[in-house]
């Protein structure tokens, strides 16, 4: 199964490590540093046309990590996740 993150980006559910709300998570300096390091390494894909509301951390079968920034809410992604479970 796959999860649509927005802007036509679809990732395999098995690659998703976590979906994190930007408002809650970026208050931590550790999270900000992690995101900064990922951006410096070219591992961030910005899918938002506005301020991102969520970031999704993925790792493929080769261990390559990618952070996807999206303007969708974590609740929207949760609903999409649950909807895919039914199909």
JOJOJO-V824032 format. One record per residue. N is the residue number from 1. PSI is psi in degrees with one decimal (none if undefined). D_LAST is the distance of its C-alpha to the last C-alpha in Angstrom with 1 decimal. Layout:
n,psi,d_last
N,PSI,D_LAST
N,PSI,D_LAST
This chain:
n,psi,d_last
1,159.0,9.3
2,159.3,11.2
3,127.8,12.5
4,118.8,14.4
5,-6.5,17.7
6,159.7,19.5
7,34.1,21.9
8,4.7,19.7
9,124.0,19.4
10,132.0,16.2
11,148.9,16.6
12,136.3,14.9
13,-32.9,13.8
14,-17.5,16.2
15,-14.1,19.0
16,122.4,18.8
17,-40.8,21.7
18,156.5,21.6
19,124.3,21.2
20,132.9,24.5
21,123.6,25.9
22,-40.0,29.0
23,-40.4,31.1
24,-37.7,30.9
25,-32.7,31.0
26,1.5,33.6
27,-18.9,36.3
28,131.5,36.7
29,-27.6,39.0
30,-41.5,37.2
31,-43.1,34.0
32,-42.2,36.1
33,-42.8,37.9
34,-48.3,34.7
35,-37.6,33.3
36,-43.5,36.8
37,-40.3,37.0
38,-40.4,33.6
39,-43.1,34.7
40,-32.4,38.1
41,-2.3,36.4
42,25.9,34.3
43,10.8,31.0
44,130.4,29.9
45,116.7,27.8
46,111.0,28.3
47,1.7,25.5
48,145.4,27.2
49,-3.4,29.6
50,-164.0,30.9
51,131.1,31.3
52,144.0,28.3
53,-18.1,26.7
54,150.0,24.7
55,142.3,24.9
56,122.9,22.3
57,124.8,23.9
58,152.7,22.5
59,125.5,24.1
60,-177.0,23.3
61,-19.7,24.1
62,-0.6,27.8
63,5.2,28.0
64,122.9,28.4
65,141.6,27.6
66,138.6,26.5
67,123.3,26.4
68,123.9,24.5
69,133.5,26.0
70,150.2,24.0
71,-2.2,25.0
72,154.5,21.7
73,160.5,21.9
74,-31.9,20.5
75,-38.1,19.0
76,-44.5,17.1
77,-36.6,15.8
78,-43.7,14.9
79,-40.7,12.9
80,-40.3,11.0
81,-49.6,10.6
82,-37.7,9.4
83,-39.0,6.9
84,-27.3,5.4
85,-30.8,5.7
86,-38.4,3.8
87,none,0.0
